[in-house]
Amino acid sequence: MKMTRMFAGAGLAAVLYTGTFVEGAEARSDKAWDKDRSNQTINIAHRGASAYAPEHTMASYQLAKNIQADYLEIDLQMTKDGQLIAMHDTTVDRTTNGTGRVKDLTLKEIKHLDAGSWFNVKYPEQARKLYEGLAVPTLEEIFQHYGRNANYYIETKSPTLYPNMETELLRLIKKYDLQPKRRSLHSVIIQSFSKESLLNIHEQNPDIPLVQLISYGSKATISTEQLQELKRYATGVGMNYRMIDEVYVQKVKEAGLWIHPYTVNNRTDMERLIQWGVDGMFTDQPDQLKIINRMQMRMAR
C-alpha cells in the first residue's frame, strides 16, 4: 500500500523514548482496551507508527505498541535463503543503504544493512540518533519479541516471486501459537492483492481471517456477484480510502464483509470514514486515530 505521511506533534515521539513500555503492563492495558472494542474502529499501524519512525523496524513497531494500536501491519518479502522479512518493496534500495532484490540476498546480507538512517535524512524533523543502524527484522523476530501481546496484520507482497511464502508464514503462525482463538480481536489477519495467495492460505488454514486488497484506478464500485465470490474465502476487503464513498462502504458491510481502507492520515478523513461505518483503517499515525476512537467512545456513553 502506498504510504503517505504527516508530521508528529512535538510530544508524540517521547512515547518511544520515555521507557513507558513494560511487557506485562502493556498486556493488561490491551485487554482492558479490548473490552470496549465492539463499536470501535480498528486501528491498524501501517508499517508500524511509520510517520514517526523508520517503517518496518522494531522502533516503528514498538512506538505503535506504546500508542496501543490494535494491529501492527507487516509487509512480507522473502530472502534468497527462504526467510520472511518485514519490508514493503521487493528491493532493499529505498529503505536501507543497500541495493538489490530481496529474493537475491541472503538474510545475513540483509542483516548487515542500515534500515534506519534513510528516515533521518528524508524526515529530519523526526530524526533520532537511535534510528541509525537499525536492522531489518524477520517475521520470526517480531513474533518472538511480541508473541501474543500484539496483533498482526500481515500482507503477502509479490507472492509470485516467492514459492512457499504462504506455507512458511503459516508455519510461523502455528509455531508462535497465533492461531485464531475466542477474543474480540484476531491475533493475525492476512491480506493480499493476490487472490491466489489468499486461496492458498485458505486451503491450508480456513480459520485465519483473510482480507482481499483491491486496486481501483477510479471511483470504486463492486457488484453483488463480486461480493459473493469474495465471501467464499475472504472476511473483508481493503482499498485506497480516496476511491470509496458511503454507498460503497454500506454495500460491503451489508454483504457481511469487513472494510479496512488505507492509508488515512488526516483526522477529517478518519472521522468521515468512521461516520460511513468502516470497520478499521490503516494509518501511519495511530495516535491520531486513537484520539478519535476515545472521543467516539465518550460520546457513545
C-alpha positions in Angstrom: 0.0 0.0 0.0 1.2 3.4 -0.9 2.5 5.3 2.2 1.6 9.0 2.9 2.8 10.9 5.9 2.2 13.9 8.1 4.5 15.1 10.8 4.2 14.2 14.5 3.3 16.6 17.3 6.2 17.6 19.4 5.4 15.4 22.3 4.4 12.2 20.4 7.9 10.8 19.8 8.6 11.0 23.5 6.3 8.0 24.0 9.0 5.8 22.4 11.9 7.2 24.4 10.5 7.5 28.0 10.6 3.8 28.6 6.9 3.5 29.2 6.6 0.1 27.6 6.6 -2.7 30.2 5.5 -6.0 28.7 3.2 -7.2 31.5 1.6 -3.8 31.9 1.1 -3.5 28.1 -0.7 -6.8 28.0 -3.1 -5.7 30.8 -3.7 -2.4 29.1 -4.5 -4.1 25.8 -7.0 -6.5 27.5 -8.8 -3.5 29.1 -8.9 -1.8 25.7 -10.3 -4.9 24.1 -13.4 -4.8 26.4 -14.7 -1.7 24.6 -13.7 -2.7 21.0 -17.1 -3.9 19.7 -18.1 -0.4 18.4 -14.6 1.0 17.8 -12.8 1.4 14.5 -9.8 -1.0 14.4 -6.6 1.0 14.5 -4.0 -0.6 12.1 -0.5 0.8 12.4 0.7 1.0 8.8 4.3 -0.4 8.8 4.3 0.4 12.5 3.9 4.1 13.5 5.7 4.9 10.3 5.0 8.7 10.4 7.4 8.9 13.4 10.0 6.1 12.9 11.5 4.1 10.1 8.9 1.8 8.6 9.1 -1.9 9.3 11.7 -1.6 12.0 11.3 -2.6 15.6 11.4 1.1 16.6 8.3 1.7 14.4 6.5 -1.3 15.8 7.4 -0.5 19.4 6.1 3.0 19.0 2.8 1.6 17.6 2.6 -0.7 20.6 3.2 2.1 23.0 0.5 4.1 21.4 -1.7 0.9 21.7 -2.6 0.5 18.1 -4.8 -2.6 17.6 -2.6 -4.1 14.9 0.9 -4.0 13.6 0.9 -4.1 9.8 3.7 -6.2 8.4 4.5 -6.4 4.7 6.4 -9.6 3.8 9.3 -10.3 1.4 11.3 -13.5 1.3 15.1 -13.7 1.2 17.3 -15.9 -1.0 17.6 -18.4 1.8 13.8 -18.5 2.5 13.5 -16.2 5.5 10.4 -13.9 5.7 11.4 -10.3 6.5 9.4 -7.2 7.1 9.8 -5.0 4.1 7.4 -3.3 1.7 9.4 -3.2 -1.5 10.8 -6.1 -3.5 14.2 -4.3 -3.4 16.2 -3.0 -0.4 17.1 0.2 -2.2 14.5 2.6 -0.7 14.7 1.8 3.0 18.3 0.6 3.5 21.7 1.7 2.5 22.0 -1.4 0.2 20.9 -2.3 -3.3 19.3 -5.4 -4.9 16.3 -7.5 -4.9 15.3 -9.2 -1.6 15.0 -12.5 -3.4 18.6 -12.4 -4.5 20.1 -11.6 -1.0 20.6 -13.9 2.0 19.3 -12.9 5.4 22.9 -12.5 6.6 23.5 -9.9 3.8 20.3 -8.1 4.6 21.1 -8.0 8.4 24.3 -6.0 7.6 22.2 -3.2 6.1 21.2 0.0 7.8 17.4 0.3 7.7 17.0 3.5 9.7 19.4 6.2 8.6 17.4 6.9 5.4 14.5 8.1 7.6 16.7 10.7 9.4 17.8 12.1 6.0 14.3 12.2 4.5 12.5 13.4 7.6 15.0 15.5 9.6 12.2 16.8 11.8 11.7 13.3 13.1 15.3 12.2 13.0 16.7 10.3 16.0 20.2 9.1 16.7 18.8 5.7 17.7 17.4 5.1 14.2 20.9 4.9 12.8 21.9 1.3 12.0 18.5 -0.3 12.7 18.3 -3.8 11.3 15.6 -5.3 9.1 13.6 -7.6 11.3 12.5 -11.1 10.3 8.8 -12.0 10.9 10.1 -14.6 13.4 11.9 -12.0 15.4 8.8 -9.9 15.6 6.8 -12.9 16.7 9.5 -13.8 19.3 9.5 -10.2 20.7 5.8 -9.6 21.0 4.2 -13.1 20.9 0.5 -12.9 21.8 1.0 -9.4 23.3 0.4 -8.0 19.9 -2.0 -8.5 16.9 -0.5 -8.7 13.4 -2.0 -7.6 10.1 0.2 -9.3 7.6 0.4 -8.8 3.8 1.9 -11.3 1.4 3.7 -9.0 -1.0 4.5 -10.2 -4.6 3.9 -13.8 -3.6 4.5 -15.0 -7.2 8.2 -14.2 -6.6 8.4 -16.4 -3.5 7.3 -20.0 -3.8 6.2 -21.4 -0.4 5.8 -17.9 1.2 2.3 -18.8 2.4 3.4 -22.2 3.8 6.3 -20.6 5.8 4.0 -17.8 7.1 1.5 -20.4 8.4 4.3 -22.4 9.9 5.4 -19.4 12.0 1.9 -18.5 13.0 1.5 -22.1 14.3 4.9 -22.1 16.0 4.1 -19.0 18.0 0.6 -20.0 18.9 -1.1 -17.2 16.9 -3.9 -19.4 15.6 -7.4 -17.9 15.9 -8.9 -18.0 19.4 -12.0 -16.7 21.0 -11.3 -13.0 21.6 -12.5 -9.6 20.4 -9.5 -9.2 18.0 -7.9 -11.9 16.0 -4.2 -12.3 16.6 -3.5 -12.5 12.9 -5.2 -11.2 9.8 -3.7 -11.8 6.4 -4.2 -9.6 3.4 -3.0 -9.6 -0.2 -3.7 -8.2 -3.6 -3.2 -11.7 -4.8 -6.4 -13.8 -4.8 -4.3 -16.9 -5.5 -2.1 -16.2 -2.4 -5.2 -15.9 -0.2 -6.8 -19.0 -1.6 -3.6 -20.9 -0.9 -3.7 -19.8 2.7 -7.4 -20.5 3.0 -6.9 -24.0 1.7 -4.2 -24.7 4.3 -5.9 -23.0 7.2 -9.5 -21.9 6.7 -9.8 -20.4 10.2 -7.5 -17.4 9.6 -9.4 -14.3 8.5 -8.3 -13.0 5.1 -8.7 -9.6 3.5 -8.7 -9.1 -0.2 -7.0 -5.9 -1.3 -8.5 -4.3 -4.3 -6.8 -1.7 -6.5 -9.1 0.9 -8.1 -7.9 3.5 -10.7 -11.1 5.5 -10.3 -14.2 5.6 -8.1 -14.7 2.2 -6.5 -17.7 0.1 -7.5 -18.4 -3.5 -6.5 -21.2 -5.9 -7.7 -23.3 -8.3 -5.6 -21.7 -11.1 -7.6 -18.2 -9.9 -6.8 -19.0 -9.7 -3.1 -20.5 -13.2 -3.0 -17.3 -14.5 -4.7 -15.1 -12.8 -2.1 -17.1 -14.3 0.7 -16.0 -17.8 -0.4 -12.6 -17.2 1.1 -12.3 -13.6 2.5 -13.5 -12.0 5.6 -13.0 -8.4 4.4 -11.7 -6.1 1.7 -9.3 -3.2 1.7 -8.7 -0.4 -0.8 -7.5 3.2 -1.1 -9.8 5.3 1.0 -9.9 8.0 -1.6 -11.7 5.7 -4.0 -14.7 4.9 -1.9 -17.9 6.6 -0.7 -20.6 5.8 1.9 -22.6 3.8 -0.6 -19.7 1.5 -1.3 -19.0 1.1 2.4 -22.5 0.2 3.2 -22.8 -2.3 0.3 -19.7 -4.1 1.6 -21.0 -4.2 5.2 -24.4 -5.4 4.1 -22.7 -8.3 2.4 -21.2 -9.2 5.8 -17.6 -8.3 4.9 -15.2 -6.1 6.9 -13.9 -3.0 5.1 -10.4 -1.7 6.1 -9.3 1.2 3.8 -5.8 2.6 3.6 -3.8 4.8 4.3 -5.6 7.5 6.3 -3.5 10.3 8.0 -5.9 13.2 8.1 -8.3 13.5 11.1 -11.1 14.8 9.0 -10.8 11.8 6.7 -10.7 9.5 9.7 -13.9 11.0 11.1 -15.7 10.8 7.8 -14.8 7.2 7.3 -15.9 6.3 10.8 -19.3 8.0 10.1 -19.6 5.9 6.9 -19.1 2.8 9.0 -15.7 1.4 8.1 -14.6 -1.4 10.5 -11.0 -0.3 10.6 -8.3 1.7 8.8 -4.6 1.8 8.2 -2.7 4.8 9.3 0.9 6.0 9.7 -0.4 8.0 12.7 -2.1 5.5 15.0 -2.0 8.1 17.8 -4.4 10.3 15.9 -6.9 7.5 15.3 -6.6 6.5 18.9 -7.7 10.0 20.0 -10.7 9.9 17.6 -11.7 6.5 18.9 -11.5 7.7 22.5 -13.7 10.6 21.6 -16.2 8.4 19.9 -16.3 6.1 23.0 -17.0 9.1 25.3 -19.8 10.4 23.0 -21.4 7.0 22.9 -21.7 6.7 26.7 
